[in-house]
Each structure stands twice: as structure tokens, then as C-alpha cells.
Amino acid sequence: MVSKKSILFSFFIFLIIFTIQSNLANSHSGRTNSEGCHNQTSNGTYHCHKPKSQKQNKSNNKVNAKVRVVDGDTIHIGKKKYRFSGIDTPEMKQTCEKDNQVVYCGLLAQKILKQKIGNQQITCLEEDKPDRYQRILAECFVNGESLSKFLVRNGYAFAYRKYSTKFVKDEEFAKTKKLGFWAMTFQYPWDFRKAS
């Protein structure tokens, strides 16, 4: 005859096995590129996983945190100041030229970033050390999409090769397709700052 203890024990083991299998079924294959990113085939999105050397800023997960887009590569979330690492955008007073017309390319990069963010929640992967202006260096995301990758791939930011090669392929894509600033006459932001 089966005792109540053995029935409870069997039920408990069943629950443990069921829980483990459910967790495994909800995970993905784990195949990522060198940056820890991959295409999620189930929903068609591209997202990245937190690298071991970086930490995710948990305080950004608050929907009510006020976001201010300072320029094309700098945002403030609440009291925290973030500088997107690995990219550079034109300065706010910087101009470009398209079809013999002056374009305020720094303002344009800021506008594109504002539109992309909209009212959506932002999460950021922070680097360990701030920049020389004490801004937090980070890669920030909206709905799992890197804002830096979006800006560079659409031609509204440049891969900042001095500090990173992460977005070089995205820049090459935009340049080949003549997207954003690549359809204009421009000066790289770092050259503009040197000349100013």
C-alpha cells in the first residue's frame, strides 16, 4: 500500500521536474555574436544580452523616470547622465549640407533620437568607468533595440573608432546606402570639435 508520504514526495518531485522543463522551454538557443546579440526568430527582434563585464542599470526600469535627450548621443534619465559609448554624433551647433541647403545635423540627430525613444521605456548597460565629463558610458535600448546601432545604421551617428569598433559594420551599411548624413556633405564630429 502506498503511503501519503510517498505520494506527497512523488508529487513534489513531479513539480520540480515540471518547473525545470518549463524554464528550459522558455529559453532560447543561446547562440549570440561577439557582442552577445542575436536575432530572436520567434518574434523577429534583434537584441543583446548583458555582457559579464557590464552591469544593467536597474533604476532605469522605472517607467516614470523623466528622459531628456540632450543631443544625438547623450540622454539624461532622472538625475543620471548617459553618453552612448562607441558612437559619436554631430555637435548641436554643427551644420551639414544637402542639395546646397544648410542642415543643422546636430539638431537632426537629436530629433531622430527623440522620435525613436518617444514615450518608451529605456534600459541601459553601463560601463564600469564614466567619461571625462563624468557621464555614465552606456549602450541604451528601447524594446531590446540598441539606440546606438539604430542611429549608426541609419546614418545619424558615426562609429567612434577611437574607442570602439562595435558599430563599424553598421556605419559601413549606412555609408553604402547613403543614409542620413552619408547623403550630405559633413565634417566628422571629432574633427569639428578640434577645429572649434
C-alpha positions as CSV (number, residue, x, y, z in Angstrom):
1,M,0.0,0.0,0.0
2,V,1.3,3.5,-0.9
3,S,1.6,5.9,2.0
4,K,0.6,9.5,2.0
5,K,4.3,10.5,2.4
6,S,5.4,8.7,-0.7
7,I,2.5,10.3,-2.7
8,L,3.5,13.7,-1.5
9,F,7.1,13.0,-2.2
10,S,6.3,11.9,-5.8
11,F,4.1,15.0,-6.3
12,F,6.9,17.2,-5.1
13,I,9.5,15.6,-7.5
14,F,7.0,16.0,-10.3
15,L,6.6,19.7,-9.6
16,I,10.4,20.2,-9.6
17,I,10.8,18.4,-12.9
18,F,7.9,20.3,-14.4
19,T,9.3,23.7,-13.3
20,I,12.8,22.9,-14.7
21,Q,11.4,21.8,-18.1
22,S,9.2,24.9,-18.3
23,N,12.2,27.2,-17.7
24,L,14.2,25.3,-20.3
25,A,11.4,25.6,-22.9
26,N,11.1,29.3,-22.5
27,S,14.8,30.0,-23.0
28,H,16.4,30.4,-26.5
29,S,19.2,28.6,-28.2
30,G,21.8,30.9,-26.7
31,R,23.7,31.5,-30.0
32,T,24.9,35.0,-29.9
33,N,27.5,37.1,-31.8
34,S,30.7,38.5,-30.3
35,E,28.7,41.4,-28.7
36,G,26.3,39.0,-27.1
37,C,23.5,39.9,-29.6
38,H,21.3,37.7,-31.8
39,N,18.1,37.7,-33.9
40,Q,15.2,36.2,-31.9
41,T,13.4,34.1,-34.6
42,S,10.2,33.6,-32.5
43,N,9.4,37.3,-32.7
44,G,11.7,38.8,-35.3
45,T,13.6,41.1,-33.0
46,Y,17.3,41.8,-32.6
47,H,18.5,42.1,-29.0
48,C,21.6,41.8,-26.9
49,H,22.3,40.1,-23.6
50,K,24.2,41.8,-20.7
51,P,28.0,41.2,-21.1
52,K,29.6,39.8,-18.0
53,S,31.9,42.9,-17.7
54,Q,29.0,45.3,-17.7
55,K,26.1,45.8,-15.3
56,Q,22.5,46.6,-16.2
57,N,21.1,49.7,-14.6
58,K,18.1,48.5,-12.8
59,S,16.9,52.0,-11.8
60,N,16.2,52.8,-15.5
61,N,13.4,50.3,-15.5
62,K,11.1,52.8,-13.9
63,V,8.6,53.9,-16.5
64,N,8.1,57.3,-14.7
65,A,11.8,58.3,-14.9
66,K,12.0,61.5,-16.9
67,V,14.1,61.2,-20.1
68,R,15.7,64.2,-21.6
69,V,17.5,63.9,-25.0
70,V,20.4,66.3,-24.7
71,D,21.8,65.6,-28.2
72,G,22.2,62.7,-30.5
73,D,24.5,60.6,-28.2
74,T,23.6,61.9,-24.7
75,I,20.5,61.4,-22.6
76,H,19.5,62.1,-19.0
77,I,17.2,59.7,-17.2
78,G,16.2,61.2,-14.0
79,K,19.4,62.6,-12.5
80,K,21.7,60.2,-14.4
81,K,23.6,61.5,-17.4
82,Y,24.3,58.9,-20.1
83,R,26.8,59.1,-23.0
84,F,26.3,56.4,-25.6
85,S,29.6,54.6,-25.9
86,G,31.1,53.6,-29.2
87,I,29.3,56.3,-31.3
88,D,29.6,60.0,-32.0
89,T,27.0,62.4,-33.4
90,P,27.4,66.0,-34.7
91,E,27.5,68.8,-32.2
92,M,24.3,70.7,-31.7
93,K,25.7,73.8,-33.5
94,Q,27.2,71.8,-36.3
95,T,25.9,72.1,-39.8
96,C,26.0,69.8,-42.9
97,E,24.9,70.5,-46.4
98,K,22.5,68.7,-48.7
99,D,21.4,69.9,-52.1
100,N,23.0,73.3,-51.4
101,Q,20.9,73.7,-48.3
102,V,22.3,74.0,-44.8
103,V,21.2,71.3,-42.4
104,Y,21.7,71.5,-38.7
105,C,22.9,68.0,-38.4
106,G,23.4,68.1,-34.6
107,L,19.8,69.1,-34.1
108,L,18.7,66.5,-36.7
109,A,20.5,63.7,-34.8
110,Q,18.8,64.9,-31.6
111,K,15.4,64.9,-33.3
112,I,15.8,61.4,-34.7
113,L,16.8,60.1,-31.3
114,K,13.8,61.8,-29.6
115,Q,11.4,60.3,-32.2
116,K,12.9,56.8,-31.7
117,I,12.6,57.0,-27.9
118,G,9.1,58.6,-27.9
119,N,7.5,57.7,-24.6
120,Q,9.0,54.2,-24.4
121,Q,10.9,52.7,-21.5
122,I,14.7,52.8,-21.8
123,T,17.2,50.4,-20.3
124,C,21.0,50.9,-20.3
125,L,24.0,48.7,-20.0
126,E,26.5,50.7,-18.1
127,E,30.3,50.5,-18.5
128,D,32.5,50.5,-15.4
129,K,34.1,53.9,-15.8
130,P,32.5,57.3,-16.7
131,D,33.8,59.6,-19.4
132,R,35.9,62.6,-18.7
133,Y,32.8,64.7,-18.1
134,Q,31.6,62.2,-15.5
135,R,28.7,60.9,-17.7
136,I,27.9,57.2,-17.5
137,L,29.1,55.5,-20.6
138,A,26.4,53.0,-21.7
139,E,24.6,51.4,-24.5
140,C,20.9,52.1,-24.1
141,F,17.9,50.1,-25.5
142,V,14.2,50.6,-26.4
143,N,12.2,47.4,-26.7
144,G,15.5,45.5,-26.8
145,E,16.9,47.5,-29.8
146,S,20.1,49.4,-29.3
147,L,19.7,53.1,-29.8
148,S,23.4,53.4,-30.8
149,K,23.0,50.7,-33.5
150,F,19.8,52.3,-34.8
151,L,21.5,55.8,-35.1
152,V,24.6,54.5,-36.8
153,R,22.9,52.1,-39.1
154,N,20.5,54.8,-40.3
155,G,23.3,57.3,-40.8
156,Y,22.6,59.7,-38.0
157,A,25.7,58.8,-35.9
158,F,29.2,57.6,-36.6
159,A,31.2,54.6,-35.2
160,Y,33.6,56.2,-32.8
161,R,36.6,54.0,-33.8
162,K,38.9,55.8,-31.4
163,Y,37.1,54.0,-28.6
164,S,35.2,51.0,-30.2
165,T,34.8,49.1,-33.4
166,K,31.4,47.7,-32.4
167,F,29.4,49.8,-34.8
168,V,31.7,49.8,-37.8
169,K,29.7,47.4,-39.8
170,D,26.5,49.4,-39.2
171,E,28.3,52.6,-40.3
172,E,29.5,50.8,-43.5
173,F,25.9,49.8,-44.2
174,A,24.7,53.4,-43.9
175,K,27.5,54.7,-45.9
176,T,26.9,52.2,-48.8
177,K,23.2,53.0,-48.8
178,K,23.9,56.8,-48.5
179,L,21.6,57.0,-45.4
180,G,21.3,60.0,-43.1
181,F,24.5,62.1,-43.0
182,W,26.0,59.9,-45.7
183,A,23.7,61.7,-48.2
184,M,25.2,65.0,-47.1
185,T,28.4,66.9,-47.0
186,F,29.6,66.8,-43.4
187,Q,32.6,67.0,-41.1
188,Y,33.1,64.2,-38.6
189,P,32.1,65.5,-35.1
190,W,35.6,64.8,-33.7
191,D,37.2,67.0,-36.5
192,F,34.5,69.7,-35.9
193,R,35.4,69.8,-32.2
194,K,39.2,70.1,-33.0
195,A,38.5,73.0,-35.4
196,S,36.3,74.8,-32.9
